[in-house]
Amino acid sequence: MKRLLAVAVAGALALTATPSHAEVRGVPQGPAKVRFAKDFPKLLDHEWLFRLGGFGGIKARARLKHVPVIFVHGNNVDHADWYPVRDDFKKAGWTDQELWGLSYNGLGANNGTALHRDNPERDAEHTEMGWDGTVRVTSDDVNVPDLYDFIRAVQAYTGSKKFSIVSHSLGVTLARKTLKVHKELRKDLVAFVGIAGANEGTAFCPEETDQVASCNEIAAGTKWLADLNGPGKNDETYGPAKWMTVYDGSGYGDPAYPGPSYAQSSALKGADNRRFPGTYHNDLRVDPAIIVVYRTFLEKSEKGIRR
């Protein structure tokens, strides 16, 4: 129950905030841990000006067996949420040269904890980094430049123009907005996996407001979401990429999308929409059986692709 409440609290964290930039946006405690290969370029967070943290890489232009995948985390957490996923991919034969994650809002909290899978490496890393126990929230638009720079850096470092994205929660709309702003990336996108994304709104933002970080973007019915999705939802997916969504779909497993009003919010028109009824928000990302589903999807999508 504590873990369920953690996500709900994080979503409502700024409800009592005054509308200063720092309080609404949640100034990070500091940078996240840097776990890139030593020769990966140093990228700066456009908003906070410290180095972007994350993981990935062996050495520049090291051999690739797969199209590189970029993992995009959700709100109030960081790249370390993906460690169990990274490890499962590596057990399936992927390498660090193909697995990339970034922290687009500095050191995150532990709110990415799942009900049925622990992440001790993340917890130890946050302790090492001196995390103060405070949750900071952020939003989509302000992080687009960071994700864009990271995608371009991964392309240059790996020598692969082609890339895939696996995103979770706020990371879904952030990644989609990055691909909307920088449409030149679309031709190189091989596959997109959106896990528990607020593509049609979330109960954590019951109304559009500037007083809560991201709620002027991802509350149901905002102009921001309408623009993102396009007329008739015609820009929710597009070629040549393959698309998959992963979500609860029952209205009772994921507290971000309760009841009939929100149960289908994470689906995308034209995607392979996969429902896992009764599955909690973070388990949708780290459940081993679900990881197999979206990893296999990536592997099938990259067949015949020239990197």
C-alpha positions as CSV (number, residue, x, y, z in Angstrom):
1,M,0.0,0.0,0.0
2,K,2.9,2.4,0.8
3,R,4.2,1.9,-2.7
4,L,0.8,2.6,-4.3
5,L,0.5,5.8,-2.3
6,A,4.0,6.9,-3.2
7,V,3.1,7.4,-6.9
8,A,-0.2,9.1,-6.0
9,V,1.6,11.5,-3.6
10,A,4.2,12.2,-6.2
11,G,1.5,13.1,-8.7
12,A,-0.2,15.5,-6.4
13,L,3.0,16.8,-4.8
14,A,2.8,20.4,-6.1
15,L,-0.9,20.9,-5.3
16,T,-0.1,23.3,-2.5
17,A,2.8,25.0,-4.2
18,T,3.0,28.7,-4.9
19,P,3.6,29.5,-8.5
20,S,7.3,30.2,-8.4
21,H,9.5,28.4,-11.0
22,A,11.3,26.5,-8.3
23,E,8.3,25.2,-6.4
24,V,6.2,24.3,-9.3
25,R,9.0,22.8,-11.3
26,G,10.8,21.1,-8.4
27,V,14.5,22.2,-8.4
28,P,16.6,19.0,-8.4
29,Q,18.9,18.3,-5.5
30,G,21.7,17.9,-8.0
31,P,22.9,15.8,-10.9
32,A,22.2,12.1,-11.2
33,K,25.0,9.6,-11.3
34,V,27.0,9.5,-14.5
35,R,27.5,5.9,-15.7
36,F,28.3,6.4,-19.3
37,A,31.4,5.0,-21.0
38,K,34.5,7.2,-20.3
39,D,34.6,8.5,-23.9
40,F,30.9,9.4,-24.1
41,P,30.5,13.2,-24.5
42,K,29.6,15.4,-21.6
43,L,26.1,16.8,-22.1
44,L,24.6,19.6,-19.9
45,D,21.1,19.8,-18.7
46,H,19.6,22.8,-20.5
47,E,17.5,23.9,-17.5
48,W,19.9,23.2,-14.6
49,L,23.3,23.4,-16.3
50,F,24.8,20.4,-14.6
51,R,25.9,17.3,-16.4
52,L,23.3,14.9,-17.6
53,G,23.5,11.6,-15.8
54,G,22.6,8.2,-17.2
55,F,24.1,4.9,-18.4
56,G,25.3,3.3,-21.6
57,G,28.2,2.7,-23.9
58,I,31.4,0.7,-24.2
59,K,33.5,2.8,-26.5
60,A,32.9,4.9,-29.5
61,R,31.8,2.9,-32.6
62,A,32.0,-0.4,-30.7
63,R,30.3,-3.3,-32.5
64,L,26.5,-3.4,-32.4
65,K,24.3,-6.4,-32.5
66,H,21.0,-4.5,-32.0
67,V,19.7,-1.0,-32.9
68,P,20.5,1.1,-29.8
69,V,17.5,1.7,-27.5
70,I,17.1,4.8,-25.4
71,F,15.2,4.4,-22.1
72,V,13.2,7.5,-21.0
73,H,12.1,7.5,-17.3
74,G,9.0,9.0,-15.8
75,N,8.4,11.9,-13.5
76,N,10.3,12.4,-10.2
77,V,12.7,9.5,-10.8
78,D,15.9,9.1,-12.9
79,H,17.7,6.6,-15.2
80,A,18.3,4.2,-12.3
81,D,14.6,3.0,-12.6
82,W,15.7,1.1,-15.7
83,Y,18.4,-1.0,-14.1
84,P,16.3,-4.2,-13.8
85,V,15.2,-3.7,-17.5
86,R,18.8,-3.1,-18.6
87,D,19.9,-6.3,-16.8
88,D,17.2,-8.4,-18.4
89,F,18.1,-7.1,-21.8
90,K,21.8,-8.0,-21.2
91,K,20.8,-11.5,-20.1
92,A,19.1,-11.8,-23.5
93,G,22.3,-10.9,-25.3
94,W,22.2,-7.1,-25.6
95,T,25.3,-5.1,-24.6
96,D,25.9,-1.7,-22.9
97,Q,26.7,-0.3,-26.4
98,E,23.0,-0.8,-27.2
99,L,21.3,0.1,-23.9
100,W,21.1,3.8,-23.0
101,G,19.3,5.8,-20.3
102,L,19.4,9.4,-19.3
103,S,18.3,11.5,-16.3
104,Y,16.6,14.6,-17.7
105,N,15.9,16.2,-14.3
106,G,18.9,15.4,-12.2
107,L,18.9,13.0,-9.2
108,G,15.5,11.4,-8.9
109,A,13.5,9.8,-6.0
110,N,12.7,6.2,-5.3
111,N,9.1,6.5,-6.5
112,G,9.7,4.0,-9.3
113,T,9.5,1.1,-6.9
114,A,7.4,-1.7,-8.1
115,L,5.2,-4.0,-6.1
116,H,6.7,-7.2,-7.3
117,R,10.3,-6.4,-8.2
118,D,13.0,-4.6,-6.2
119,N,15.7,-2.4,-7.5
120,P,18.5,-2.5,-4.9
121,E,21.1,-1.1,-7.3
122,R,19.0,2.1,-7.7
123,D,18.5,2.3,-4.0
124,A,22.2,2.0,-3.2
125,E,23.1,4.5,-5.9
126,H,20.7,7.1,-4.5
127,T,22.1,6.6,-1.0
128,E,25.6,7.0,-2.5
129,M,24.6,10.2,-4.2
130,G,23.2,11.5,-0.9
131,W,19.5,11.7,-1.9
132,D,17.7,13.7,0.7
133,G,14.4,11.9,0.5
134,T,12.5,14.7,-1.3
135,V,10.5,14.1,-4.4
136,R,10.9,16.7,-7.2
137,V,8.5,16.9,-10.2
138,T,9.0,18.2,-13.7
139,S,7.2,18.4,-17.0
140,D,7.5,17.6,-20.6
141,D,8.4,20.7,-22.7
142,V,11.3,21.9,-20.6
143,N,13.1,18.5,-21.0
144,V,12.8,18.2,-24.8
145,P,16.2,19.7,-25.5
146,D,17.9,17.3,-23.1
147,L,16.4,14.2,-24.8
148,Y,17.1,15.6,-28.2
149,D,20.8,16.2,-27.4
150,F,21.0,12.7,-25.9
151,I,19.5,11.0,-29.0
152,R,21.9,12.8,-31.2
153,A,24.9,12.0,-29.0
154,V,23.9,8.3,-28.9
155,Q,23.6,8.3,-32.7
156,A,27.1,9.8,-33.1
157,Y,28.8,7.7,-30.5
158,T,27.4,4.4,-31.7
159,G,27.6,5.2,-35.4
160,S,24.0,4.1,-35.7
161,K,21.5,6.6,-37.2
162,K,18.8,4.2,-36.3
163,F,17.5,4.1,-32.7
164,S,14.5,2.9,-30.7
165,I,12.8,4.3,-27.6
166,V,11.3,2.6,-24.6
167,S,9.5,5.2,-22.4
168,H,7.5,5.1,-19.1
169,S,4.9,7.4,-17.7
170,L,5.9,11.1,-18.3
171,G,8.7,9.8,-20.4
172,V,6.1,8.7,-23.0
173,T,4.8,12.1,-23.6
174,L,8.2,13.6,-23.4
175,A,9.6,11.3,-26.0
176,R,6.6,11.8,-28.3
177,K,6.9,15.6,-27.9
178,T,10.6,15.4,-28.8
179,L,9.8,13.5,-31.9
180,K,7.1,16.1,-32.7
181,V,9.4,19.1,-32.3
182,H,12.3,17.4,-34.1
183,K,10.5,15.6,-36.9
184,E,13.8,14.9,-38.7
185,L,14.3,12.2,-36.1
186,R,11.3,10.2,-37.2
187,K,12.9,8.7,-40.3
188,D,15.5,7.0,-38.0
189,L,13.1,5.8,-35.3
190,V,12.8,2.0,-35.6
191,A,10.5,1.2,-32.7
192,F,8.7,3.1,-29.9
193,V,7.4,1.5,-26.7
194,G,5.2,3.6,-24.5
195,I,4.5,2.2,-21.1
196,A,1.7,3.7,-18.9
197,G,1.9,7.1,-20.7
198,A,-0.7,9.9,-20.2
199,N,-1.5,10.1,-23.9
200,E,-5.1,11.0,-23.2
201,G,-4.6,12.4,-19.7
202,T,-4.0,11.1,-16.2
203,A,-5.9,11.1,-12.9
204,F,-2.8,12.6,-11.3
205,C,-3.7,15.8,-13.2
206,P,-7.5,16.0,-12.8
207,E,-7.6,19.5,-14.2
208,E,-5.4,21.8,-16.3
209,T,-3.4,24.1,-14.1
210,D,-0.1,25.9,-14.0
211,Q,0.1,25.3,-10.3
212,V,1.1,21.6,-10.7
213,A,4.1,20.6,-12.8
214,S,3.0,19.0,-16.1
215,C,-0.7,19.4,-15.5
216,N,-1.0,22.2,-18.1
217,E,0.3,19.5,-20.5
218,I,-1.1,16.1,-19.6
219,A,-4.4,16.8,-18.0
220,A,-7.2,15.3,-20.1
221,G,-8.5,17.6,-22.7
222,T,-5.6,20.1,-22.8
223,K,-4.6,21.9,-26.0
224,W,-1.1,20.5,-25.4
225,L,-2.3,16.9,-25.7
226,A,-4.5,17.7,-28.7
227,D,-1.6,19.2,-30.5
228,L,0.6,16.3,-29.6
229,N,-1.9,13.7,-30.8
230,G,-2.9,15.6,-33.9
231,P,-6.4,16.0,-35.5
232,G,-8.3,12.8,-35.1
233,K,-5.3,11.3,-33.3
234,N,-3.6,11.0,-36.6
235,D,-0.1,11.9,-35.3
236,E,-0.1,9.4,-32.4
237,T,1.9,7.0,-34.5
238,Y,3.6,7.2,-37.9
239,G,6.0,5.2,-40.0
240,P,8.5,3.9,-40.6
241,A,8.6,3.1,-36.9
242,K,6.7,0.3,-35.3
243,W,4.7,1.2,-32.2
244,M,3.7,-0.6,-29.0
245,T,2.0,0.5,-25.8
246,V,2.0,-1.3,-22.5
247,Y,-0.7,-0.5,-19.9
248,D,-3.1,-1.8,-17.3
249,G,-6.3,-1.1,-19.2
250,S,-8.6,-2.4,-16.5
251,G,-9.0,0.8,-14.6
252,Y,-8.0,-0.7,-11.3
253,G,-4.4,-1.8,-11.4
254,D,-2.6,1.5,-12.2
255,P,-3.6,4.4,-9.9
256,A,-2.6,6.9,-12.6
257,Y,-5.4,5.6,-14.9
258,P,-8.4,4.6,-12.7
259,G,-11.9,3.8,-13.9
260,P,-13.4,4.0,-17.3
261,S,-12.5,7.6,-17.8
262,Y,-8.7,6.9,-17.8
263,A,-8.3,3.1,-18.4
264,Q,-7.5,3.5,-22.1
265,S,-5.5,6.7,-21.8
266,S,-2.2,5.0,-22.6
267,A,-3.2,3.5,-25.9
268,L,-2.1,5.0,-29.2
269,K,-4.0,4.9,-32.4
270,G,-2.2,2.6,-34.8
271,A,0.0,0.9,-32.2
272,D,0.1,-2.6,-30.9
273,N,-1.7,-1.8,-27.7
274,R,-1.0,-4.4,-25.1
275,R,-3.2,-4.6,-21.9
276,F,-2.0,-6.2,-18.7
277,P,-5.1,-5.9,-16.5
278,G,-4.5,-5.3,-12.9
279,T,-0.8,-4.5,-13.2
280,Y,0.6,-1.6,-11.2
281,H,2.2,1.5,-12.8
282,N,5.8,0.5,-12.1
283,D,5.4,-3.2,-12.6
284,L,4.3,-2.5,-16.1
285,R,7.9,-1.4,-16.7
286,V,9.9,-4.0,-14.8
287,D,7.8,-7.2,-14.7
288,P,10.1,-9.8,-16.3
289,A,7.4,-11.3,-18.4
290,I,6.3,-7.9,-19.7
291,I,10.0,-7.0,-20.5
292,V,10.1,-10.1,-22.7
293,V,7.1,-8.8,-24.6
294,Y,8.5,-5.4,-25.4
295,R,12.1,-6.6,-25.9
296,T,10.9,-9.1,-28.4
297,F,8.9,-6.4,-30.1
298,L,12.1,-4.3,-30.5
299,E,14.0,-7.3,-31.8
300,K,11.4,-8.1,-34.4
301,S,11.1,-4.4,-35.4
302,E,14.8,-4.1,-36.1
303,K,15.0,-7.1,-38.4
304,G,16.3,-6.1,-41.8
305,I,17.2,-2.6,-40.6
306,R,20.5,-1.2,-41.7
307,R,22.1,0.8,-38.9
